[in-house]
Amino acid sequence: MKYSPRSDGRKFIIPSFFFIVALCVLAFINEVRFDSLLSFGRCALSNVPSNSSSLETSLLSPSSDDDEIRILIGILTLPDQYPRRHFLRMIYGTQDVPAGVKIDVKFVFCNLTKEDQKVLVALEIMRYDDIIILNCNENMNKGKTYTYFSSLPDLFNETDASNPPYHYVMKADDDTYIRQESLAASLKPLPREDLYYGYVIPCPSMDPFVHYMSGMGYLVSWDIAVWLKDSEIPKKHLEGPEDKVFGDWIREGRRGKNRFNAKWSMYNFPEPPTRCTHELWPDTIAVHLLKNQEKWIRTLNYFNVTSNLKPSKLYHIP
């Protein structure tokens, strides 16, 4: 029989053709399955009752630094309050902060006036780096709060830092216990601009637009701190109960269009009972008027703050 190269070529081409067709069909089927799966996922996300758009973004695209919440808590205190600062460092240093949240706690007071302060406070700064010394004379209701907020834009204005350095800045008393995880969770769905947040005064009121937020701990978005620095309104009215005066600035400047009343997740310690107090309960962001160690211990015990204590042969705590 005479050998025919053309015959062998046809035998090779025909199976190759069917093989290529099979590959195309398989690729088409997989593409349909992927599109269907993606459509199903989007459909499921659209039925999520809250934060569905952000959830879809986090699942279908990489997360970005903009998702982080940055909070500054400034605790207004006095230079000589060394034991109180050390105590609060333990309280806040042992709290868990969720992923995606940055909370800085700073102790805020005015210029040092004693020789021992210059040594002891300097040692604190070297060890902990958590103190802000404002350029003012120590006071409670004569502009210290204004100096604190209006100084922040210059204090944290670094070209290589995040912009803004903090989304929210808070003023708090040193007799207030703040649960940082609960605070962050309450802020997560809120606007990051023109926000005024806290425990609305008077105590029976639930309307954050009527009066002002209690000095136990109130918070504003970063843009309001920038406005306070540049505005002439606060400079004309510095003296008076600091929380009420702050509310006056906000009202006169037509700021704080976004407001959040954190009552009754923020409240005064339950004893002695008043219209501003509330029983300790799990849905707590802040407890105020912890004026002595007994009240602090009762509060810390209620929230079981030592639950993460690791067992060790080095100590025995019943």
Contacts in CASP RR format, 6 or more apart in sequence:
PFRMAT RR
TARGET T0000
AUTHOR 0000-0000-0000
METHOD contacts of the structure
MODEL  1
MKYSPRSDGRKFIIPSFFFIVALCVLAFINEVRFDSLLSFGRCALSNVPS
NSSSLETSLLSPSSDDDEIRILIGILTLPDQYPRRHFLRMIYGTQDVPAG
VKIDVKFVFCNLTKEDQKVLVALEIMRYDDIIILNCNENMNKGKTYTYFS
SLPDLFNETDASNPPYHYVMKADDDTYIRQESLAASLKPLPREDLYYGYV
IPCPSMDPFVHYMSGMGYLVSWDIAVWLKDSEIPKKHLEGPEDKVFGDWI
REGRRGKNRFNAKWSMYNFPEPPTRCTHELWPDTIAVHLLKNQEKWIRTL
NYFNVTSNLKPSKLYHIP
42 56 0 8 1.000
45 52 0 8 1.000
45 55 0 8 1.000
45 56 0 8 1.000
45 59 0 8 1.000
46 52 0 8 1.000
46 56 0 8 1.000
48 55 0 8 1.000
50 189 0 8 1.000
51 189 0 8 1.000
54 67 0 8 1.000
58 67 0 8 1.000
65 162 0 8 1.000
67 100 0 8 1.000
68 100 0 8 1.000
68 101 0 8 1.000
68 102 0 8 1.000
69 100 0 8 1.000
69 101 0 8 1.000
69 102 0 8 1.000
69 167 0 8 1.000
69 168 0 8 1.000
69 184 0 8 1.000
69 187 0 8 1.000
69 188 0 8 1.000
70 102 0 8 1.000
70 162 0 8 1.000
70 164 0 8 1.000
70 165 0 8 1.000
70 166 0 8 1.000
70 167 0 8 1.000
70 168 0 8 1.000
71 101 0 8 1.000
71 102 0 8 1.000
71 103 0 8 1.000
71 104 0 8 1.000
71 166 0 8 1.000
71 167 0 8 1.000
71 168 0 8 1.000
71 169 0 8 1.000
71 170 0 8 1.000
71 183 0 8 1.000
71 184 0 8 1.000
71 187 0 8 1.000
71 219 0 8 1.000
72 103 0 8 1.000
72 104 0 8 1.000
72 106 0 8 1.000
72 152 0 8 1.000
72 165 0 8 1.000
72 166 0 8 1.000
72 168 0 8 1.000
72 169 0 8 1.000
72 170 0 8 1.000
73 92 0 8 1.000
73 103 0 8 1.000
73 104 0 8 1.000
73 105 0 8 1.000
73 106 0 8 1.000
73 170 0 8 1.000
73 172 0 8 1.000
73 178 0 8 1.000
73 180 0 8 1.000
74 105 0 8 1.000
74 106 0 8 1.000
74 107 0 8 1.000
74 108 0 8 1.000
74 132 0 8 1.000
74 148 0 8 1.000
74 169 0 8 1.000
74 170 0 8 1.000
74 171 0 8 1.000
74 172 0 8 1.000
75 88 0 8 1.000
75 105 0 8 1.000
75 106 0 8 1.000
75 107 0 8 1.000
75 108 0 8 1.000
75 172 0 8 1.000
75 173 0 8 1.000
75 174 0 8 1.000
76 108 0 8 1.000
76 109 0 8 1.000
76 144 0 8 1.000
76 145 0 8 1.000
76 148 0 8 1.000
76 171 0 8 1.000
76 172 0 8 1.000
76 173 0 8 1.000
76 174 0 8 1.000
77 84 0 8 1.000
77 85 0 8 1.000
77 107 0 8 1.000
77 108 0 8 1.000
77 109 0 8 1.000
77 174 0 8 1.000
78 109 0 8 1.000
78 138 0 8 1.000
79 109 0 8 1.000
79 110 0 8 1.000
79 112 0 8 1.000
79 113 0 8 1.000
79 114 0 8 1.000
79 117 0 8 1.000
79 121 0 8 1.000
79 138 0 8 1.000
80 114 0 8 1.000
80 117 0 8 1.000
81 174 0 8 1.000
82 120 0 8 1.000
82 124 0 8 1.000
84 174 0 8 1.000
85 107 0 8 1.000
85 124 0 8 1.000
85 174 0 8 1.000
87 296 0 8 1.000
88 105 0 8 1.000
88 107 0 8 1.000
88 174 0 8 1.000
89 128 0 8 1.000
89 130 0 8 1.000
91 177 0 8 1.000
91 300 0 8 1.000
91 305 0 8 1.000
92 105 0 8 1.000
92 178 0 8 1.000
92 180 0 8 1.000
93 105 0 8 1.000
94 305 0 8 1.000
94 308 0 8 1.000
95 179 0 8 1.000
95 180 0 8 1.000
95 181 0 8 1.000
95 305 0 8 1.000
96 181 0 8 1.000
96 308 0 8 1.000
97 103 0 8 1.000
97 180 0 8 1.000
97 181 0 8 1.000
97 184 0 8 1.000
98 181 0 8 1.000
98 184 0 8 1.000
98 185 0 8 1.000
101 180 0 8 1.000
101 181 0 8 1.000
101 184 0 8 1.000
103 180 0 8 1.000
103 183 0 8 1.000
103 184 0 8 1.000
104 130 0 8 1.000
104 166 0 8 1.000
105 130 0 8 1.000
106 130 0 8 1.000
106 131 0 8 1.000
106 132 0 8 1.000
107 130 0 8 1.000
107 131 0 8 1.000
107 132 0 8 1.000
107 174 0 8 1.000
108 131 0 8 1.000
108 132 0 8 1.000
108 134 0 8 1.000
108 148 0 8 1.000
109 131 0 8 1.000
109 132 0 8 1.000
109 133 0 8 1.000
109 134 0 8 1.000
109 138 0 8 1.000
110 133 0 8 1.000
110 134 0 8 1.000
110 135 0 8 1.000
110 136 0 8 1.000
110 137 0 8 1.000
110 138 0 8 1.000
110 139 0 8 1.000
110 144 0 8 1.000
110 147 0 8 1.000
111 133 0 8 1.000
111 134 0 8 1.000
111 135 0 8 1.000
111 136 0 8 1.000
111 137 0 8 1.000
111 138 0 8 1.000
112 118 0 8 1.000
112 121 0 8 1.000
112 133 0 8 1.000
113 138 0 8 1.000
121 131 0 8 1.000
121 133 0 8 1.000
124 130 0 8 1.000
124 131 0 8 1.000
125 131 0 8 1.000
132 148 0 8 1.000
132 151 0 8 1.000
132 155 0 8 1.000
134 144 0 8 1.000
134 147 0 8 1.000
134 148 0 8 1.000
134 151 0 8 1.000
135 147 0 8 1.000
135 151 0 8 1.000
136 143 0 8 1.000
136 144 0 8 1.000
136 147 0 8 1.000
138 144 0 8 1.000
140 242 0 8 1.000
141 239 0 8 1.000
141 240 0 8 1.000
141 241 0 8 1.000
141 242 0 8 1.000
141 245 0 8 1.000
142 238 0 8 1.000
142 239 0 8 1.000
142 240 0 8 1.000
143 238 0 8 1.000
143 239 0 8 1.000
143 242 0 8 1.000
144 242 0 8 1.000
145 171 0 8 1.000
145 242 0 8 1.000
145 243 0 8 1.000
145 245 0 8 1.000
145 246 0 8 1.000
146 228 0 8 1.000
146 234 0 8 1.000
146 235 0 8 1.000
146 238 0 8 1.000
148 171 0 8 1.000
149 169 0 8 1.000
149 171 0 8 1.000
149 220 0 8 1.000
149 224 0 8 1.000
149 225 0 8 1.000
149 228 0 8 1.000
149 229 0 8 1.000
150 225 0 8 1.000
150 228 0 8 1.000
150 229 0 8 1.000
150 234 0 8 1.000
151 229 0 8 1.000
152 166 0 8 1.000
152 169 0 8 1.000
152 225 0 8 1.000
152 229 0 8 1.000
153 225 0 8 1.000
153 226 0 8 1.000
153 229 0 8 1.000
154 229 0 8 1.000
156 165 0 8 1.000
156 166 0 8 1.000
157 165 0 8 1.000
158 165 0 8 1.000
164 222 0 8 1.000
164 223 0 8 1.000
165 222 0 8 1.000
166 222 0 8 1.000
167 187 0 8 1.000
167 192 0 8 1.000
167 221 0 8 1.000
167 222 0 8 1.000
168 187 0 8 1.000
168 192 0 8 1.000
168 195 0 8 1.000
168 197 0 8 1.000
168 219 0 8 1.000
168 220 0 8 1.000
168 221 0 8 1.000
168 222 0 8 1.000
169 219 0 8 1.000
169 220 0 8 1.000
169 221 0 8 1.000
169 222 0 8 1.000
169 225 0 8 1.000
170 217 0 8 1.000
170 218 0 8 1.000
170 219 0 8 1.000
171 215 0 8 1.000
171 217 0 8 1.000
171 218 0 8 1.000
171 219 0 8 1.000
172 178 0 8 1.000
172 216 0 8 1.000
172 217 0 8 1.000
172 286 0 8 1.000
173 215 0 8 1.000
173 216 0 8 1.000
173 217 0 8 1.000
173 288 0 8 1.000
175 288 0 8 1.000
175 289 0 8 1.000
175 290 0 8 1.000
175 291 0 8 1.000
176 216 0 8 1.000
176 217 0 8 1.000
176 286 0 8 1.000
176 287 0 8 1.000
176 288 0 8 1.000
176 290 0 8 1.000
177 286 0 8 1.000
177 287 0 8 1.000
177 290 0 8 1.000
177 296 0 8 1.000
177 299 0 8 1.000
177 300 0 8 1.000
178 217 0 8 1.000
178 285 0 8 1.000
178 286 0 8 1.000
179 284 0 8 1.000
179 285 0 8 1.000
179 286 0 8 1.000
179 303 0 8 1.000
182 265 0 8 1.000
182 283 0 8 1.000
182 284 0 8 1.000
182 285 0 8 1.000
183 285 0 8 1.000
183 286 0 8 1.000
186 260 0 8 1.000
186 262 0 8 1.000
186 265 0 8 1.000
186 285 0 8 1.000
187 197 0 8 1.000
187 219 0 8 1.000
190 197 0 8 1.000
190 258 0 8 1.000
190 260 0 8 1.000
191 221 0 8 1.000
191 258 0 8 1.000
192 221 0 8 1.000
192 222 0 8 1.000
193 221 0 8 1.000
193 223 0 8 1.000
193 258 0 8 1.000
194 221 0 8 1.000
194 223 0 8 1.000
194 224 0 8 1.000
194 255 0 8 1.000
194 256 0 8 1.000
194 257 0 8 1.000
194 258 0 8 1.000
195 219 0 8 1.000
195 220 0 8 1.000
195 221 0 8 1.000
195 224 0 8 1.000
195 256 0 8 1.000
195 258 0 8 1.000
195 259 0 8 1.000
195 260 0 8 1.000
196 208 0 8 1.000
196 213 0 8 1.000
196 218 0 8 1.000
196 219 0 8 1.000
196 220 0 8 1.000
196 224 0 8 1.000
196 247 0 8 1.000
196 250 0 8 1.000
196 255 0 8 1.000
196 256 0 8 1.000
196 258 0 8 1.000
196 259 0 8 1.000
196 260 0 8 1.000
197 213 0 8 1.000
197 218 0 8 1.000
197 219 0 8 1.000
197 220 0 8 1.000
197 259 0 8 1.000
197 260 0 8 1.000
197 262 0 8 1.000
198 208 0 8 1.000
198 213 0 8 1.000
198 214 0 8 1.000
198 217 0 8 1.000
198 218 0 8 1.000
198 219 0 8 1.000
198 260 0 8 1.000
198 261 0 8 1.000
198 262 0 8 1.000
198 263 0 8 1.000
198 266 0 8 1.000
199 213 0 8 1.000
199 214 0 8 1.000
199 215 0 8 1.000
199 216 0 8 1.000
199 217 0 8 1.000
199 218 0 8 1.000
199 261 0 8 1.000
199 262 0 8 1.000
199 263 0 8 1.000
199 266 0 8 1.000
199 267 0 8 1.000
199 286 0 8 1.000
199 288 0 8 1.000
200 206 0 8 1.000
200 207 0 8 1.000
200 208 0 8 1.000
200 210 0 8 1.000
200 211 0 8 1.000
200 212 0 8 1.000
200 213 0 8 1.000
200 214 0 8 1.000
200 261 0 8 1.000
200 263 0 8 1.000
201 211 0 8 1.000
201 212 0 8 1.000
201 213 0 8 1.000
201 214 0 8 1.000
201 243 0 8 1.000
201 244 0 8 1.000
202 211 0 8 1.000
202 275 0 8 1.000
203 274 0 8 1.000
203 275 0 8 1.000
203 276 0 8 1.000
204 275 0 8 1.000
205 211 0 8 1.000
206 261 0 8 1.000
206 263 0 8 1.000
207 261 0 8 1.000
208 259 0 8 1.000
208 260 0 8 1.000
208 261 0 8 1.000
209 259 0 8 1.000
211 244 0 8 1.000
211 247 0 8 1.000
212 243 0 8 1.000
212 244 0 8 1.000
212 246 0 8 1.000
212 247 0 8 1.000
212 248 0 8 1.000
212 250 0 8 1.000
213 243 0 8 1.000
213 246 0 8 1.000
213 247 0 8 1.000
214 243 0 8 1.000
214 266 0 8 1.000
214 276 0 8 1.000
214 288 0 8 1.000
215 242 0 8 1.000
215 243 0 8 1.000
216 266 0 8 1.000
216 268 0 8 1.000
216 286 0 8 1.000
216 288 0 8 1.000
216 289 0 8 1.000
217 266 0 8 1.000
217 286 0 8 1.000
217 288 0 8 1.000
218 243 0 8 1.000
218 246 0 8 1.000
220 256 0 8 1.000
221 258 0 8 1.000
224 250 0 8 1.000
224 255 0 8 1.000
224 256 0 8 1.000
227 255 0 8 1.000
228 234 0 8 1.000
228 249 0 8 1.000
231 249 0 8 1.000
231 253 0 8 1.000
233 249 0 8 1.000
233 252 0 8 1.000
233 253 0 8 1.000
234 249 0 8 1.000
237 245 0 8 1.000
237 248 0 8 1.000
237 249 0 8 1.000
238 245 0 8 1.000
239 245 0 8 1.000
249 255 0 8 1.000
250 256 0 8 1.000
262 285 0 8 1.000
262 286 0 8 1.000
264 278 0 8 1.000
264 283 0 8 1.000
265 283 0 8 1.000
265 284 0 8 1.000
265 285 0 8 1.000
265 286 0 8 1.000
266 284 0 8 1.000
266 285 0 8 1.000
266 286 0 8 1.000
266 287 0 8 1.000
266 288 0 8 1.000
267 276 0 8 1.000
267 277 0 8 1.000
267 278 0 8 1.000
267 284 0 8 1.000
267 286 0 8 1.000
267 287 0 8 1.000
267 288 0 8 1.000
268 274 0 8 1.000
268 276 0 8 1.000
268 277 0 8 1.000
268 278 0 8 1.000
268 287 0 8 1.000
268 288 0 8 1.000
268 289 0 8 1.000
269 277 0 8 1.000
269 287 0 8 1.000
269 288 0 8 1.000
269 289 0 8 1.000
269 290 0 8 1.000
269 295 0 8 1.000
269 299 0 8 1.000
270 277 0 8 1.000
270 278 0 8 1.000
270 279 0 8 1.000
270 280 0 8 1.000
271 277 0 8 1.000
271 295 0 8 1.000
280 287 0 8 1.000
280 298 0 8 1.000
280 299 0 8 1.000
280 302 0 8 1.000
280 303 0 8 1.000
284 303 0 8 1.000
287 299 0 8 1.000
289 295 0 8 1.000
290 296 0 8 1.000
290 299 0 8 1.000
300 306 0 8 1.000
306 317 0 8 1.000
309 317 0 8 1.000
END
